[in-house]
Amino acid sequence: MARLRAPGGCPWDREQTFDTIKRYTLEETYEVLEAIDNRDWKELTSELGDLLLQVLFYAEMAEEQSFFTIDDVLDALSNKLVHRHPHVFGDIKADDSAQVLKNWEALKDEEKRNNLQTNGDAPPAPPALLLEGVSSKMPALQEAHKISSKAAHVGFDWPEVQGLFEKLTEETRELQEHLEGLPAAGSYSSHRPEIPASLREHVEAEVGDLFFVLVNIARYLSVDPESALRKTNRKFRRRFGWMEEQLHGQGRTLEQATLEEMETLWQQAKTLEVQKP
């Protein structure tokens, strides 16, 4: 990376900044997740290298500006792992993963307070709010999972999953009530009711509540909602693609098929998947 960024190195690499590289970091992260979901270990080896390259890229740019070096990054990580695992490197006891997570959050709060303490004469920093450490820049499903997990760690959670399903029913009913009285949708090519602007904000809020409850159900069942939705997206792509291929084989397009015909093909696609070994 130092050679690529140096005079006479790669023109593209030399032009990059912290801001221009961000989107590649996100892309590489999702490609790592894709390789894991596909259990493609050879591809994962390559994708992890690409993700590591992002770390090296940031560190090299930082060193050029005398911010920090890759050694500082690794030292900070090593120190953090030791400090946040006192049950391994110290005398703290943790009998299960729940206790480990509780200790982890307490240590993170302590670190934040220490960072805010500029000198010994400064007044004690106020306790950090629990959800302040959750980035609002992450994908919404992941953010919802993170903030609900943090809330659950301090006891703000449903005592059993049945309560979540009851909440899901309640939120669904509230959304349906907002939609009562709307004109029916037109043809199947535009399955969207006309929602007045005055109502749209309420509908958006109710849909958001539905997502949040579903994320909590996933969390309660130890399911990663982001991963679950990605798998469903791929399943839909696969079945829809098969359906489209069948129509093409008949010399027809999706637009020329009726909803009933497409539904029949969809069910056939599902059946074929079930029959595969």
SERO-4910 file (N, C-alpha, C, O; in steps of 0.05 Angstrom, whole numbers):
BEGIN
 pado doro    nc1    nc2    nc3   cac1   cac2   cac3    cc1    cc2    cc3    oc1    oc2    oc3
  Met    A     17    -24      0      0      0      0     17     25      0     11     45    -13
  Ala    A     39     24     15     57     47     15     68     53    -13     70     76    -22
  Arg    A     75     31    -27     86     34    -54     64     44    -73     70     61    -90
  Leu    A     40     34    -70     18     43    -88     12     72    -84      4     86   -103
  Arg    A     14     82    -59      7    109    -53     30    129    -58     26    153    -58
  Ala    A     54    118    -61     78    135    -64     80    148    -91     66    139   -110
  Pro    A     95    170    -94    100    182   -121    110    160   -140    127    145   -134
  Gly    A     98    160   -163    105    139   -183     89    114   -179     93     95   -194
  Gly    A     71    113   -159     55     89   -154     30     89   -172     31     99   -195
  Cys    A      8     78   -162    -16     76   -178    -32    102   -177    -39    112   -156
  Pro    A    -38    114   -200    -53    139   -201    -80    138   -186    -87    156   -172
  Trp    A    -94    115   -190   -120    112   -177   -117    111   -147   -131    126   -132
  Asp    A    -99     94   -137    -95     92   -108    -86    118    -96    -94    125    -73
  Arg    A    -70    133   -110    -60    159    -99    -82    180    -97    -80    198    -81
  Glu    A   -102    177   -113   -124    197   -113   -144    192    -91   -160    210    -84
  Gln    A   -144    168    -79   -165    161    -60   -162    176    -34   -140    183    -25
  Thr    A   -185    180    -20   -186    193      6   -202    176     25   -214    156     16
  Phe    A   -204    183     50   -220    169     69   -249    167     59   -262    146     61
  Asp    A   -259    189     48   -287    190     40   -292    173     14   -313    161     12
  Thr    A   -273    173     -4   -278    158    -29   -276    128    -25   -288    113    -40
  Ile    A   -261    120     -4   -258     91      0   -281     79     16   -285     55     15
  Lys    A   -297     95     30   -318     85     47   -337     66     33   -343     44     44
  Arg    A   -345     73      9   -365     56     -4   -353     29    -12   -368      9    -12
  Tyr    A   -327     28    -17   -315      2    -23   -314    -15      2   -316    -40      0
  Thr    A   -310     -3     25   -309    -18     50   -336    -32     54   -337    -55     62
  Leu    A   -358    -17     49   -384    -28     52   -389    -51     32   -399    -72     39
  Glu    A   -380    -47      7   -384    -68    -13   -368    -93     -6   -379   -115     -8
  Glu    A   -344    -90      3   -327   -113     10   -339   -128     34   -337   -152     35
  Thr    A   -351   -113     53   -363   -126     76   -386   -144     67   -388   -166     77
  Tyr    A   -403   -134     49   -425   -150     40   -416   -174     23   -429   -195     24
  Glu    A   -394   -171      9   -384   -194     -6   -373   -215     13   -374   -239      6
  Val    A   -362   -207     35   -354   -226     56   -378   -242     66   -377   -266     68
  Leu    A   -399   -227     72   -424   -240     82   -435   -259     61   -445   -281     68
  Glu    A   -434   -251     36   -444   -268     14   -429   -294     13   -441   -316     10
  Ala    A   -402   -292     15   -386   -317     14   -392   -335     37   -392   -360     34
  Ile    A   -396   -323     61   -403   -340     85   -430   -353     81   -433   -377     86
  Asp    A   -450   -338     71   -476   -350     67   -475   -373     47   -490   -393     49
  Asn    A   -458   -370     27   -455   -391      6   -436   -414     15   -433   -433      0
  Arg    A   -425   -411     38   -405   -431     48   -383   -435     27   -374   -458     23
  Asp    A   -375   -413     14   -355   -414     -7   -328   -406      6   -321   -382      6
  Trp    A   -314   -425     18   -290   -418     34   -267   -408     17   -252   -391     26
  Lys    A   -265   -417     -8   -244   -406    -25   -250   -377    -31   -232   -360    -30
  Glu    A   -275   -371    -37   -282   -343    -43   -280   -326    -17   -271   -303    -19
  Leu    A   -286   -338      6   -284   -323     31   -255   -315     36   -249   -293     46
  Thr    A   -236   -333     29   -208   -326     32   -201   -301     17   -187   -283     27
  Ser    A   -211   -300     -8   -205   -276    -24   -219   -251    -14   -208   -230    -13
  Glu    A   -245   -255     -6   -260   -231      3   -249   -220     30   -250   -196     34
  Leu    A   -240   -238     48   -228   -228     72   -203   -212     66   -197   -192     80
  Gly    A   -188   -220     46   -164   -205     38   -172   -177     28   -159   -157     34
  Asp    A   -194   -176     12   -204   -151      2   -213   -133     25   -208   -108     25
  Leu    A   -225   -145     45   -234   -129     68   -210   -119     84   -210    -96     94
  Leu    A   -190   -136     88   -166   -128    102   -152   -105     87   -140    -87     99
  Leu    A   -154   -106     60   -142    -84     44   -153    -57     52   -139    -37     52
  Gln    A   -179    -57     58   -192    -31     66   -178    -20     91   -173      4     94
  Val    A   -173    -38    111   -159    -30    135   -132    -19    129   -124      2    140
  Leu    A   -117    -33    112    -90    -24    105    -91      3     90    -74     20     94
  Phe    A   -112      6     73   -114     31     58   -118     55     77   -105     75     75
  Tyr    A   -137     52     96   -142     73    115   -117     79    132   -110    102    137
  Ala    A   -104     58    141    -80     61    158    -58     76    143    -44     92    154
  Glu    A    -54     69    117    -33     82    102    -39    111     98    -22    128    100
  Met    A    -64    118     92    -72    146     88    -69    161    115    -60    184    115
  Ala    A    -75    148    137    -72    161    163    -43    166    170    -36    187    181
  Glu    A    -26    147    163      3    150    169     14    173    152     31    188    161
  Glu    A      5    176    127     14    198    111      9    225    123     24    244    119
  Gln    A    -13    226    138    -21    252    151    -14    253    181    -22    271    195
  Ser    A      2    233    189     12    232    217    -10    229    237     -8    240    259
  Phe    A    -32    216    229    -54    211    248    -48    187    266    -49    188    290
  Phe    A    -43    164    253    -36    139    266    -24    120    246    -24    126    222
  Thr    A    -15     97    255     -3     77    237    -18     50    240    -35     48    258
  Ile    A    -12     31    223    -25      5    226    -17     -8    252    -32    -24    263
  Asp    A      7     -2    262     15    -12    288     -3     -2    310    -10    -16    329
  Asp    A    -10     24    308    -28     35    328    -56     21    327    -68     16    348
  Val    A    -65     15    303    -90      1    300    -89    -27    314   -108    -34    329
  Leu    A    -68    -41    309    -65    -68    321    -61    -67    351    -72    -84    365
  Asp    A    -46    -47    360    -42    -44    389    -68    -38    403    -75    -49    424
  Ala    A    -84    -20    391   -110    -12    402   -128    -37    404   -142    -40    423
  Leu    A   -128    -53    383   -145    -77    382   -136    -97    404   -153   -108    418
  Ser    A   -110   -101    405   -100   -120    425   -107   -111    453   -116   -127    470
  Asn    A   -102    -85    459   -108    -75    486   -138    -77    492   -146    -83    515
  Lys    A   -155    -72    472   -184    -73    476   -192   -102    482   -208   -106    500
  Leu    A   -181   -121    468   -188   -149    472   -181   -158    500   -196   -172    514
  Val    A   -157   -150    510   -149   -157    537   -166   -144    557   -175   -156    577
  His    A   -171   -117    554   -186   -102    573   -215   -111    575   -227   -112    597
  Arg    A   -227   -119    553   -255   -126    553   -260   -156    558   -283   -165    557
  His    A   -239   -171    563   -241   -199    570   -228   -205    597   -210   -221    598
  Pro    A   -236   -191    618   -224   -195    644   -229   -223    654   -214   -233    672
  His    A   -249   -237    644   -255   -264    653   -235   -284    640   -234   -307    648
  Val    A   -220   -274    621   -199   -291    609   -171   -282    618   -154   -298    625
  Phe    A   -167   -255    616   -140   -245    623   -138   -233    651   -117   -223    659
  Gly    A   -160   -234    666   -160   -223    693   -174   -241    712   -175   -266    708
  Asp    A   -185   -230    733   -197   -246    755   -228   -244    756   -240   -256    774
  Ile    A   -240   -231    736   -269   -229    735   -281   -256    727   -270   -270    711
  Lys    A   -304   -262    739   -317   -288    733   -341   -283    714   -356   -264    718
  Ala    A   -344   -300    694   -366   -299    675   -374   -327    668   -359   -341    655
  Asp    A   -397   -336    678   -405   -364    674   -418   -369    647   -419   -392    638
  Asp    A   -429   -348    634   -442   -352    609   -439   -328    591   -429   -307    600
  Ser    A   -448   -331    566   -444   -309    547   -460   -284    554   -452   -262    548
  Ala    A   -483   -287    568   -499   -264    577   -483   -247    596   -483   -222    594
  Gln    A   -469   -260    615   -452   -245    633   -429   -232    619   -421   -209    626
  Val    A   -418   -245    599   -396   -234    584   -405   -208    570   -391   -188    571
  Leu    A   -429   -209    557   -439   -185    544   -445   -163    563   -440   -139    557
  Lys    A   -455   -170    587   -460   -149    607   -435   -136    616   -434   -111    618
  Asn    A   -414   -152    621   -388   -140    628   -377   -123    606   -365   -102    610
  Trp    A   -380   -133    581   -369   -119    557   -382    -91    556   -367    -71    552
  Glu    A   -408    -89    559   -421    -63    557   -413    -45    580   -409    -21    575
  Ala    A   -409    -56    604   -400    -39    627   -372    -28    622   -367     -5    628
  Leu    A   -355    -45    611   -328    -36    605   -327    -15    583   -312      4    584
  Lys    A   -345    -18    563   -347      2    541   -355     29    553   -344     50    546
  Asp    A   -375     29    571   -384     54    584   -361     66    600   -357     91    600
  Glu    A   -346     50    614   -323     60    630   -303     73    611   -292     94    618
  Glu    A   -297     60    588   -278     71    569   -287     98    559   -271    117    556
  Lys    A   -313    100    553   -324    126    543   -321    148    564   -314    170    557
  Arg    A   -327    141    589   -325    161    610   -296    170    613   -290    194    617
  Asn    A   -278    152    611   -249    158    613   -240    176    590   -224    194    594
  Asn    A   -250    170    566   -243    186    543   -253    215    545   -241    234    535
  Leu    A   -277    218    558   -289    245    560   -276    261    583   -278    285    584
  Gln    A   -261    247    601   -248    261    623   -222    273    613   -202    259    609
  Thr    A   -222    299    607   -199    312    595   -176    316    614   -153    314    605
  Asn    A   -181    321    640   -160    323    660   -171    317    687   -195    314    691
  Gly    A   -153    315    706   -161    307    733   -179    327    747   -193    319    766
  Asp    A   -178    352    739   -194    373    753   -222    375    741   -239    389    752
  Ala    A   -226    363    718   -252    365    704   -274    351    720   -268    330    733
  Pro    A   -298    361    720   -320    347    734   -325    320    721   -320    316    697
  Pro    A   -336    301    736   -341    274    725   -360    276    701   -380    291    702
  Ala    A   -354    262    680   -371    262    657   -397    248    663   -397    228    678
  Pro    A   -420    258    652   -445    244    657   -445    216    645   -432    212    625
  Pro    A   -460    198    656   -461    171    645   -470    172    616   -489    186    609
  Ala    A   -457    156    599   -465    155    571   -492    142    568   -497    122    581
  Leu    A   -509    152    551   -534    140    546   -530    113    531   -512    111    515
  Leu    A   -546     94    538   -542     66    529   -540     64    499   -523     49    488
  Leu    A   -557     78    484   -558     74    455   -541     94    440   -541     94    415
  Glu    A   -526    111    453   -509    130    439   -487    116    423   -478    127    403
  Gly    A   -479     92    432   -457     79    418   -465     63    394   -449     52    380
  Val    A   -491     63    387   -501     49    364   -502     68    340   -516     88    341
  Ser    A   -486     63    320   -485     80    297   -511     81    282   -523     60    277
  Ser    A   -520    104    274   -544    107    258   -538    104    228   -555    107    211
  Lys    A   -512     99    221   -504     97    194   -506     68    183   -505     63    159
  Met    A   -509     49    201   -511     21    192   -538     15    180   -557     31    184
  Pro    A   -541     -7    165   -567    -14    154   -589    -15    175   -583    -23    198
  Ala    A   -613     -6    168   -634     -3    187   -641    -29    203   -645    -28    227
  Leu    A   -641    -51    189   -647    -77    203   -625    -82    224   -631    -91    246
  Gln    A   -600    -78    216   -578    -83    235   -579    -63    258   -574    -71    281
  Glu    A   -586    -38    253   -588    -18    274   -611    -26    294   -607    -25    318
  Ala    A   -634    -34    283   -656    -43    300   -648    -67    317   -655    -68    341
  His    A   -634    -86    306   -625   -109    321   -606   -101    343   -607   -111    365
  Lys    A   -588    -82    337   -568    -73    356   -581    -59    380   -575    -64    403
  Ile    A   -598    -40    374   -610    -24    395   -629    -41    412   -631    -36    436
  Ser    A   -643    -59    400   -661    -76    416   -646    -96    433   -654   -103    454
  Ser    A   -622   -104    423   -605   -122    438   -595   -108    463   -594   -119    485
  Lys    A   -586    -83    459   -576    -67    482   -597    -63    502   -592    -65    526
  Ala    A   -622    -57    493   -644    -53    512   -650    -79    527   -656    -78    551
  Ala    A   -648   -101    512   -654   -127    525   -633   -134    546   -640   -146    567
  His    A   -608   -126    542   -587   -132    561   -591   -118    588   -581   -127    609
  Val    A   -607    -97    589   -613    -84    615   -641    -90    624   -651    -77    643
  Gly    A   -653   -111    612   -679   -120    622   -703   -109    608   -726   -117    615
  Phe    A   -700    -91    589   -723    -80    574   -729    -98    551   -720    -93    528
  Asp    A   -744   -119    556   -749   -140    536   -775   -154    543   -784   -153    565
  Trp    A   -786   -168    523   -809   -185    528   -801   -209    544   -780   -221    537
  Pro    A   -816   -217    564   -808   -241    580   -809   -267    564   -795   -286    570
  Glu    A   -826   -267    543   -827   -291    526   -835   -283    498   -846   -261    493
  Val    A   -828   -300    479   -832   -293    451   -861   -290    443   -867   -276    424
  Gln    A   -880   -302    458   -908   -300    452   -917   -271    453   -934   -262    438
  Gly    A   -905   -256    472   -912   -227    474   -905   -212    449   -918   -193    441
  Leu    A   -883   -221    436   -875   -208    410   -895   -214    388   -901   -196    372
  Phe    A   -905   -238    387   -925   -245    367   -951   -230    371   -964   -222    352
  Glu    A   -958   -226    397   -981   -210    402   -977   -181    394   -995   -168    384
  Lys    A   -953   -171    398   -946   -144    390   -947   -141    359   -956   -121    348
  Leu    A   -938   -162    346   -939   -162    316   -967   -161    306   -973   -146    287
  Thr    A   -985   -176    319  -1014   -175    312  -1025   -147    317  -1041   -137    301
  Glu    A  -1017   -135    339  -1027   -108    346  -1018    -88    325  -1034    -71    316
  Glu    A   -992    -89    318   -982    -70    298   -994    -74    271  -1000    -55    256
  Thr    A   -999    -99    264  -1011   -105    238  -1040    -94    237  -1048    -82    217
  Arg    A  -1054    -97    259  -1081    -87    261  -1082    -56    258  -1099    -45    245
  Glu    A  -1063    -43    271  -1061    -14    270  -1056     -4    242  -1068     16    233
  Leu    A  -1039    -18    228  -1034    -11    200  -1059    -15    183  -1065      2    166
  Gln    A  -1072    -37    187  -1097    -42    172  -1118    -21    177  -1133    -13    159
  Glu    A  -1120    -12    202  -1139      9    209  -1134     35    194  -1152     49    186
  His    A  -1108     42    191  -1101     66    176  -1108     63    147  -1114     83    134
  Leu    A  -1108     39    137  -1113     35    108  -1143     31    102  -1150     30     78
  Glu    A  -1160     29    122  -1188     25    118  -1200     49    103  -1193     72    109
  Gly    A  -1217     43     84  -1229     65     69  -1214     74     44  -1225     90     29
  Leu    A  -1190     64     41  -1175     71     17  -1187     57     -7  -1197     35     -5
  Pro    A  -1186     70    -30  -1197     56    -55  -1180     32    -61  -1156     31    -56
  Ala    A  -1193     12    -72  -1179    -13    -80  -1159     -7   -101  -1162     11   -117
  Ala    A  -1138    -24   -101  -1117    -21   -122  -1128    -28   -149  -1148    -42   -151
  Gly    A  -1114    -18   -169  -1123    -24   -197  -1114    -51   -206  -1116    -71   -192
  Ser    A  -1102    -52   -230  -1093    -77   -242  -1069    -88   -226  -1057    -74   -210
  Tyr    A  -1064   -113   -231  -1042   -126   -216  -1015   -114   -223   -996   -119   -208
  Ser    A  -1013    -99   -244   -987    -87   -251   -980    -63   -233   -958    -53   -233
  Ser    A  -1000    -53   -218   -995    -31   -200  -1009    -35   -174  -1028    -21   -168
  His    A  -1000    -55   -159  -1014    -63   -134  -1009    -43   -112  -1002    -51    -90
  Arg    A  -1014    -18   -117  -1009      2    -96  -1033     20    -93  -1042     33   -112
  Pro    A  -1045     21    -69  -1067     39    -65  -1057     68    -64  -1034     73    -57
  Glu    A  -1074     86    -72  -1066    115    -71  -1069    124    -42  -1092    126    -32
  Ile    A  -1047    130    -29  -1047    139     -1  -1044    169      0  -1024    180    -10
  Pro    A  -1064    183     11  -1062    212     13  -1037    221     28  -1028    206     46
  Ala    A  -1026    244     22  -1002    254     35  -1007    256     65   -988    252     81
  Ser    A  -1031    264     73  -1037    267    102  -1035    241    117  -1031    241    141
  Leu    A  -1039    219    103  -1039    193    116  -1012    178    113  -1006    160    129
  Arg    A   -996    186     94   -971    172     87   -952    170    111   -940    149    116
  Glu    A   -949    192    126   -931    192    149   -940    172    170   -923    158    181
  His    A   -966    170    175   -976    150    194   -971    122    184   -963    104    200
  Val    A   -975    117    159   -971     91    147   -942     83    149   -935     60    156
  Glu    A   -924    102    143   -896     97    144   -887     89    172   -872     71    177
  Ala    A   -899    103    192   -892     98    220   -901     70    228   -887     55    242
  Glu    A   -925     62    219   -936     36    226   -920     13    213   -915     -8    225
  Val    A   -911     18    187   -895     -2    174   -868     -5    188   -858    -27    192
  Gly    A   -857     18    197   -832     17    213   -835      1    238   -818    -14    246
  Asp    A   -858      5    252   -863    -10    277   -865    -40    271   -855    -57    287
  Leu    A   -877    -47    248   -878    -76    241   -850    -87    237   -844   -109    247
  Phe    A   -833    -73    223   -805    -82    219   -791    -85    246   -777   -105    250
  Phe    A   -795    -66    263   -781    -67    289   -789    -92    305   -773   -104    318
  Val    A   -815    -98    305   -824   -121    320   -813   -147    307   -804   -165    321
  Leu    A   -812   -148    280   -801   -171    267   -771   -175    274   -762   -197    277
  Val    A   -757   -152    275   -729   -154    282   -726   -165    311   -708   -180    316
  Asn    A   -744   -156    329   -743   -166    356   -749   -196    358   -737   -210    374
  Ile    A   -767   -205    341   -773   -234    340   -748   -249    331   -741   -270    342
  Ala    A   -734   -238    310   -710   -251    300   -689   -251    323   -676   -272    327
  Arg    A   -686   -229    336   -666   -228    358   -672   -248    380   -655   -262    390
  Tyr    A   -698   -250    387   -706   -268    408   -700   -297    400   -694   -314    418
  Leu    A   -702   -303    374   -697   -330    365   -668   -334    356   -661   -354    344
  Ser    A   -651   -314    362   -622   -315    354   -618   -318    324   -601   -333    315
  Val    A   -634   -303    309   -632   -303    280   -623   -275    272   -633   -255    281
  Asp    A   -603   -273    255   -593   -248    245   -613   -238    223   -615   -251    202
  Pro    A   -628   -216    228   -648   -208    209   -637   -200    182   -650   -205    162
  Glu    A   -614   -188    182   -601   -179    157   -595   -204    140   -601   -204    116
  Ser    A   -584   -224    152   -577   -249    138   -602   -263    129   -604   -273    106
  Ala    A   -622   -264    146   -647   -278    139   -661   -265    115   -670   -278     97
  Leu    A   -661   -238    115   -673   -224     92   -657   -227     67   -669   -230     45
  Arg    A   -631   -227     69   -614   -232     45   -620   -259     33   -623   -262      8
  Lys    A   -623   -280     50   -629   -306     40   -657   -307     26   -660   -320      6
  Thr    A   -676   -293     38   -702   -292     26   -701   -277     -1   -715   -285    -20
  Asn    A   -685   -256     -2   -682   -241    -27   -671   -259    -49   -681   -259    -72
  Arg    A   -651   -275    -42   -639   -293    -62   -659   -315    -70   -661   -323    -93
  Lys    A   -675   -324    -51   -695   -345    -57   -716   -333    -76   -724   -347    -95
  Phe    A   -724   -308    -71   -744   -296    -89   -732   -292   -117   -745   -298   -137
  Arg    A   -707   -283   -118   -693   -279   -144   -693   -306   -160   -698   -307   -184
  Arg    A   -686   -327   -146   -683   -354   -158   -710   -363   -170   -711   -372   -192
  Arg    A   -731   -361   -153   -757   -371   -162   -768   -353   -184   -780   -363   -203
  Phe    A   -765   -327   -181   -775   -308   -201   -761   -312   -228   -773   -311   -249
  Gly    A   -734   -317   -226   -719   -321   -250   -728   -346   -265   -729   -347   -289
  Trp    A   -733   -368   -249   -743   -393   -261   -769   -388   -275   -774   -398   -297
  Met    A   -787   -374   -262   -813   -368   -273   -811   -353   -299   -825   -359   -319
  Glu    A   -793   -333   -300   -789   -317   -324   -777   -334   -347   -785   -331   -370
  Glu    A   -759   -352   -340   -747   -370   -360   -768   -388   -372   -768   -393   -396
  Gln    A   -787   -398   -356   -808   -415   -367   -826   -399   -387   -833   -410   -407
  Leu    A   -831   -375   -381   -848   -359   -399   -832   -353   -424   -844   -353   -446
  His    A   -806   -347   -422   -790   -342   -445   -790   -367   -463   -790   -365   -488
  Gly    A   -789   -391   -450   -790   -415   -466   -815   -419   -481   -816   -433   -501
  Gln    A   -837   -405   -473   -862   -406   -487   -865   -383   -507   -885   -379   -520
  Gly    A   -843   -367   -509   -844   -344   -527   -860   -321   -516   -871   -305   -531
  Arg    A   -862   -319   -489   -878   -298   -477   -861   -283   -457   -840   -292   -449
  Thr    A   -871   -260   -448   -858   -243   -428   -875   -243   -403   -898   -252   -403
  Leu    A   -863   -232   -381   -878   -230   -356   -903   -213   -360   -924   -218   -349
  Glu    A   -900   -191   -376   -922   -173   -380   -946   -186   -394   -968   -178   -392
  Gln    A   -940   -207   -409   -961   -221   -425   -975   -243   -409   -995   -254   -418
  Ala    A   -964   -249   -386   -976   -270   -369   -996   -258   -349   -993   -236   -340
  Thr    A  -1016   -274   -342  -1035   -265   -322  -1024   -271   -294  -1005   -286   -291
  Leu    A  -1036   -258   -275  -1027   -263   -247  -1031   -292   -239  -1014   -304   -225
  Glu    A  -1053   -304   -249  -1058   -332   -243  -1036   -350   -255  -1027   -370   -242
  Glu    A  -1028   -344   -279  -1008   -360   -292   -981   -358   -278   -967   -377   -274
  Met    A   -975   -334   -270   -949   -330   -255   -950   -344   -228   -930   -355   -219
  Glu    A   -973   -343   -215   -975   -357   -189   -972   -387   -192   -959   -400   -175
  Thr    A   -983   -398   -214   -980   -427   -219   -950   -434   -223   -940   -453   -212
  Leu    A   -936   -418   -238   -908   -422   -243   -892   -419   -217   -873   -434   -212
  Trp    A   -900   -399   -201   -886   -395   -175   -888   -419   -158   -869   -428   -145
  Gln    A   -912   -431   -156   -916   -455   -140   -899   -478   -151   -889   -495   -135
  Gln    A   -897   -480   -177   -880   -501   -189   -851   -497   -181   -837   -516   -176
  Ala    A   -842   -472   -181   -814   -466   -174   -809   -475   -145   -788   -486   -139
  Lys    A   -828   -469   -127   -826   -477    -99   -824   -507    -97   -808   -518    -82
  Thr    A   -841   -521   -112   -842   -551   -111   -816   -562   -120   -805   -581   -108
  Leu    A   -805   -551   -142   -779   -561   -152   -757   -558   -132   -739   -575   -130
  Glu    A   -757   -536   -117   -736   -531    -97   -738   -552    -75   -718   -562    -65
  Val    A   -762   -558    -66   -767   -577    -45   -757   -605    -54   -746   -620    -38
  Gln    A   -761   -612    -79   -754   -638    -89   -724   -642    -93   -715   -665    -96
  Lys    A   -709   -620    -94   -680   -622    -99   -667   -635    -75   -674   -630    -52
  Pro    A   -647   -653    -80   -633   -666    -57   -617   -646    -41   -604   -653    -21
***
